[in-house]
Amino acid sequence: MTEQAWPWPTGAATGIGSLPGTDIAEAQRIVLGELPALPHLPELPARGPGADLVGRSAGLLVELPVELYAARWRIAPRPGRDLRRARDLMERDLDQLAEQAEEYAGPVKVQAAGPFTLAAALELPIGGRMLRDPGAVRDLAGSLGEGLRGHVEAVARRLPRASVLLQLDEPSLPTVLAGRVPTESGFGTHHPVETEVARGLLRDVIDAAGVPALVHCCAPDVPLELIRSAGAVGVALDLSLVTDLDPLGEAIDAGLGLLAGAAPTLPPSGRAPTSAQVADRVRRVWDQLGFPRRRLAEQVVVTPACGLAGATPAYARAVLTACRDAGRRLAED
């Protein structure tokens, strides 16, 4: 493997995105305090429509307005109240980030749904998921890429000394590729998206954003080679869902960074894991892969297994602290 500089510092830890609660100022304070090496823009879905993954990300689309209809997001004929709410929430979040981190000079991570998760969730004006129309999926990817470029620029303006890292959330990508996304009737499934088509559209979105990007997929069967060859610098996944280490080892050996989800999002035993337990979980997988320990803290970022929106505030904070301290432990190995 060739040497490369990762867009995060050695021994870094970060969050996947979502946190519990509705207070963005408090959430941002927690992130900046607990994750100083690689903070992220928090997502608070408990605030309601427009703060959820699909609505928040759809609010970034360019010339594809969205609206809520029967509790689902769909493409709308014109911008309306639902879109304004999603964009207002994002603007408020960015303003809070600027207020608290104006002098921050390191990498900062922002998250948005990727093109295939959006295509599997957003509906066409006439009904049915966008996924059923290949032309609509291409248009969606183009709109998302343009919107993400603007979003990244908005973050960079507010934090002029920081560098932006983009995370594309693609929990639906494996089911899209496998043709397992159900149709509206529930009696069938949408046709699978071909690997080459998916790779090309994902690359288009990453290229358009113009900053290093990683793909987060908290599902089994993460398509690691597709993600790497589409131009992502890293993949974020739940270590507990990895059943075959060979594809992960090949992707890491080929230069893919790993955001290792090593701390459970809900307490399995009523308490948060310790930093030693989290660090041991990452070391164990790394050692099974057969890579030298000296590379671990450079190529790997420690994270929770997935978003923390369903956790209690106390547990969420404790998990972020454990991840931060685990990253520091790994850097000292």
TAUR-V511330 format. One record per backbone hydrogen bond with DSSP energy under -1.0 kcal/mol. NH is the residue of the N-H (numbers start at 1). CO is the residue of the C=O. Records with the same first field share a line. If there is no record, write none. Layout:
# TAUR-V511330
NH: CO / CO
This chain:
# TAUR-V511330
11: 297
12: 9
14: 302
19: 43
27: 23
28: 24
29: 25
30: 26
31: 27
32: 28
33: 29
34: 30
35: 31
41: 109
43: 17
47: 44
48: 45
51: 48
56: 52
57: 53
58: 54
59: 55
60: 57
61: 58
67: 74
69: 72
72: 69
74: 67
75: 123
76: 65
84: 80
85: 81
86: 82
87: 83
88: 84
89: 85
90: 86
91: 87
92: 88
93: 89
94: 90
95: 91
96: 92
97: 93
98: 94
99: 95
100: 96
101: 97
104: 101
108: 163
109: 39
110: 165
112: 167
114: 169
118: 114
119: 115
120: 116
121: 118
122: 118
123: 73
124: 128
127: 124
130: 122
131: 119
132: 129
133: 130
137: 133
138: 134
139: 135
140: 136
141: 137
142: 138
143: 139
144: 140
145: 141
146: 142
147: 143
148: 144
149: 145
150: 146
151: 147
152: 148
153: 149
154: 150
155: 151
156: 152
157: 153
158: 154
159: 155
162: 159
163: 106
165: 108
166: 212
167: 110
168: 214
169: 112
170: 216
173: 170
176: 172
177: 173
178: 174
180: 175
183: 188
190: 181
193: 176
198: 194
199: 195
200: 196
201: 197
202: 198
203: 199
204: 200
205: 201
206: 202
207: 203
208: 204
209: 205
210: 206
214: 166
215: 234
216: 168
217: 236
219: 217
224: 222
227: 223
228: 224
229: 225
230: 226
231: 228
232: 227
233: 213
235: 257
236: 215
237: 259
239: 261
241: 238
242: 239
249: 245
250: 246
251: 247
252: 248
253: 249
254: 250
255: 252
256: 251
257: 233
258: 299
259: 235
260: 301
261: 237
262: 260 / 303
278: 274
279: 275
280: 276
281: 277
282: 278
283: 279
284: 280
285: 281
286: 282
287: 283
288: 284
289: 285
291: 286
295: 292
296: 293
299: 295
300: 296
301: 258
302: 12
303: 260
305: 263
308: 18
311: 308
316: 312
317: 313
318: 314
319: 315
320: 316
321: 317
322: 318
323: 319
324: 320
325: 321
326: 322
327: 323
328: 324
329: 325
330: 326
331: 327
